[in-house]
Amino acid sequence: MTLLLLCGMTLMTGGCDRRSGENGQGGSNAAVNAASVPLPADISSGEVPPAGDATAGGDKGAFTAKLDRSHAGADLPDLIFTDPAGKDVTLDSFRGRPVLVNLWATWCGPCVAEMPMLDRLAAQYKGKGLAVLTVSQDTGEAGAITAFFARNKLPHLAAWRDPENGLGFHYATGVLPTTVLYDREGKEVVRVVGAKDWSDAEGRELIEDLVD
């Protein structure tokens, strides 16, 4: 059964709900939760916030992620997804480096809002070996993902894809974006469920602890 991903940025998670269905992929803002935070126009249309505007016009409601450490110590999964060139790769192949796995989709407003901060993390911590893998959960052809990166300046991120949603099923948080941090030994440290303000004190501490 194909995942129908329904976007509703809730106050609890600052993320997009994922629900099962048979009609394929949901569109932008396909189903907004009744207790939702309105998205600025640039984000809801799939445009990243302007450089330096990490919180999308100061809308802190977009960044209310929850930390889940209940899976700490779990191994990197040996699941197949595709690299930007379309070749198969596994998360386990990144063992030996600190890894940030971000599950996102082009139509998910909170995911889009988070992307500039992930791009900055990738640039800032490249020298410490951090692998920032933004793995799209968009289903179907890769065109939407390619177009997203073509129109948005995210030079330190790449169009990794998970067209069968294998990683989404594995982590099973029910929310996009979901970010999972792994240490150099390939052990899970924490899951970040919902969009995270990686520039705040908590976000900086999570990354600094990961790369040390």
Order of alpha helices (4+ residues) and beta strands (2+ residues): beta-beta-alpha-beta-beta-beta-beta-alpha-beta-alpha-beta-alpha-beta-beta-beta-alpha
